[in-house]
Amino acid sequence: MTTSRSSTAPILEAIGLAKHYRVRTKRFGRSSLVRAAEDISLALHPGRVTAVVGESGSGKSTVSRLLARTTAPTTGELRLDGTPLNVHGSVGRDYRAAVQLVLQDPFASLNPVHDVRYILGRPLKIHGYGGDDVDASIRDLLRRVALEPADQFIDKYPHELSGGQRQRVAIARALAVRPQVLLADEPVSMLDVSIRLGVLNLLADLRDRDGLAILYVTHDIASARYLADTIVVMYAGRIVESGPAEQVTDEPSHPYTQLLLSAAPDPDAGQPTRLGQRGAPPSLLTLPTGCRFHPRCPFVMDVCRTDAPPMFTASDGHESACWLLADSVGRSAAGPSQPAVERKSPMV
């Protein structure tokens, strides 16, 4: 099936989304604000994969849950097919069918007391897609995710499947309701290295063959480069760089993206760069003033400590929230970009 939509019109769009949590600290029992995500704006287009990349705690999974509407945003707007949604209201069946979430751990997301026939048959029946022969529809779903022959899997329980097979069943369950958007939250991070590529290729096939808009959440920038058309880099709850995948990885304009690239395993690389040796992400309870990356940045300037940078244009369609891009002097001060990540199989 090929999508008939214009690739310029996003199916799902987030505008200025933010999510804050109130938590009580142990000291004096005071309430503190956790800024899990702030000012998140991105668009998911049919037939394209958008990767959200960052370290643990950067807010990647929070973004996927905001888009799935399993979590209500503190502020911001969501649009489906250009129509604004009431993000604080109830979530209708139409939205649940249009936007599906695939979680990181397939064993936890599949009910262990039900077999594959029940797991895939239930969404088909609820949304009225099973027809007169539900088993035939289930077998079609299994074939779509390359679980063949389907008869060998339809009566199995989750514990009888490998990790990769379980994740394919979870993807098949999401496809059962004929979604327009697939939100894949670190779908390969818990899988064996030898089978990650097969799941990534399945996602690429769903993009190319079915025209799905896919959000791929990952901490691995190498796999993002392999799969994604667009890369969005997050740090401490904010987007710090975004653009076409090859531009972001070949010519990273934000020092944090350079850090991620320097941390990507490369047998031809020498010793870790000074970027790769500079501390850890900040606590979301006590965020730095100004640019949130400045305590780790080797190019830090006075303005970085006091003022949060806006998004600057690095090149056509490529933006970065870094004061080094404010003028040509700052741009040259950033020094050479990190070596590009080759577009090869992410088997690490």
VENLIN-V980396 format. One record per residue. RES is the residue in one letter. SS is DSSP state (hx for helix, st for strand, lp for the rest). NEAR is the number of other ideal C-beta (glycine too) atoms within 8 Angstrom. Layout:
res->{RES;RES}
ss->{SS;SS}
near->{NEAR;NEAR}
This chain:
res->{M;T;T;S;R;S;S;T;A;P;I;L;E;A;I;G;L;A;K;H;Y;R;V;R;T;K;R;F;G;R;S;S;L;V;R;A;A;E;D;I;S;L;A;L;H;P;G;R;V;T;A;V;V;G;E;S;G;S;G;K;S;T;V;S;R;L;L;A;R;T;T;A;P;T;T;G;E;L;R;L;D;G;T;P;L;N;V;H;G;S;V;G;R;D;Y;R;A;A;V;Q;L;V;L;Q;D;P;F;A;S;L;N;P;V;H;D;V;R;Y;I;L;G;R;P;L;K;I;H;G;Y;G;G;D;D;V;D;A;S;I;R;D;L;L;R;R;V;A;L;E;P;A;D;Q;F;I;D;K;Y;P;H;E;L;S;G;G;Q;R;Q;R;V;A;I;A;R;A;L;A;V;R;P;Q;V;L;L;A;D;E;P;V;S;M;L;D;V;S;I;R;L;G;V;L;N;L;L;A;D;L;R;D;R;D;G;L;A;I;L;Y;V;T;H;D;I;A;S;A;R;Y;L;A;D;T;I;V;V;M;Y;A;G;R;I;V;E;S;G;P;A;E;Q;V;T;D;E;P;S;H;P;Y;T;Q;L;L;L;S;A;A;P;D;P;D;A;G;Q;P;T;R;L;G;Q;R;G;A;P;P;S;L;L;T;L;P;T;G;C;R;F;H;P;R;C;P;F;V;M;D;V;C;R;T;D;A;P;P;M;F;T;A;S;D;G;H;E;S;A;C;W;L;L;A;D;S;V;G;R;S;A;A;G;P;S;Q;P;A;V;E;R;K;S;P;M;V}
ss->{lp;lp;lp;lp;lp;lp;lp;lp;lp;st;st;st;st;st;st;st;st;st;st;st;st;st;st;st;lp;lp;lp;lp;lp;lp;st;st;st;st;st;st;st;st;st;st;st;st;st;st;st;lp;lp;lp;st;st;st;st;st;lp;lp;lp;lp;lp;lp;hx;hx;hx;hx;hx;hx;hx;hx;hx;lp;lp;lp;lp;lp;lp;st;st;st;st;st;st;lp;lp;st;st;lp;lp;lp;lp;lp;lp;lp;lp;hx;hx;hx;hx;hx;hx;st;st;st;st;lp;lp;lp;hx;hx;hx;hx;lp;lp;lp;lp;lp;st;hx;hx;hx;hx;hx;hx;hx;hx;hx;hx;hx;lp;lp;lp;lp;lp;lp;lp;hx;hx;hx;hx;hx;hx;hx;hx;hx;hx;hx;lp;lp;lp;lp;lp;hx;hx;hx;lp;lp;lp;lp;st;hx;hx;hx;lp;lp;hx;hx;hx;hx;hx;hx;hx;hx;hx;hx;hx;hx;hx;lp;lp;lp;lp;lp;st;st;st;st;st;lp;lp;lp;lp;lp;lp;lp;hx;hx;hx;hx;hx;hx;hx;hx;hx;hx;hx;hx;hx;hx;hx;hx;hx;hx;lp;lp;st;st;st;st;st;st;lp;lp;hx;hx;hx;hx;hx;hx;hx;lp;lp;st;st;st;st;st;st;lp;lp;st;st;st;st;st;st;st;hx;hx;hx;hx;hx;hx;lp;lp;lp;lp;hx;hx;hx;hx;hx;hx;hx;hx;hx;lp;lp;lp;lp;lp;lp;lp;lp;lp;lp;lp;hx;hx;hx;lp;lp;lp;lp;lp;lp;lp;lp;lp;lp;lp;lp;lp;lp;lp;lp;hx;hx;hx;lp;lp;lp;lp;lp;hx;hx;hx;hx;hx;lp;lp;lp;lp;lp;st;st;st;st;lp;lp;st;st;st;lp;lp;hx;hx;hx;lp;lp;hx;hx;hx;hx;hx;hx;lp;lp;lp;lp;lp;lp;lp;lp;lp;lp;lp;lp;lp;lp;lp}
near->{5;6;8;3;9;4;8;4;9;10;13;15;10;15;9;10;16;13;12;9;7;8;8;8;10;4;5;4;6;7;7;9;8;10;10;10;13;7;8;14;9;12;9;14;12;12;11;12;13;17;15;14;14;11;8;5;7;11;15;15;10;12;17;14;11;16;14;11;11;5;9;6;11;7;6;13;10;16;12;11;5;7;6;6;10;5;10;4;6;3;6;6;6;6;11;10;10;11;14;13;11;13;10;8;7;13;10;6;8;13;6;8;4;8;9;13;10;8;13;15;13;8;11;14;9;6;11;5;10;9;7;2;7;10;9;8;14;15;11;8;13;16;10;8;12;8;11;7;4;11;6;7;12;13;6;10;10;13;6;5;11;6;12;11;10;13;14;13;19;13;16;14;12;12;14;13;12;7;12;9;15;15;14;11;13;12;13;11;9;8;11;7;7;5;11;13;9;9;15;13;8;12;16;10;8;13;13;7;8;9;10;12;15;15;16;14;13;14;9;11;14;12;12;15;13;11;12;12;7;12;17;12;15;15;13;13;14;12;13;13;19;11;13;10;13;9;12;15;13;8;10;12;13;13;13;13;15;13;12;13;14;12;7;10;5;7;4;3;6;2;3;6;9;6;11;9;6;9;4;3;8;10;5;10;9;4;11;9;5;11;15;12;12;11;8;8;12;7;9;9;8;5;8;13;10;7;8;7;11;5;8;11;8;12;8;4;7;15;11;13;14;14;11;12;11;7;5;5;6;12;9;6;8;10;4;3;9;10;7;10;11;4;6;6;5;12;7;6}
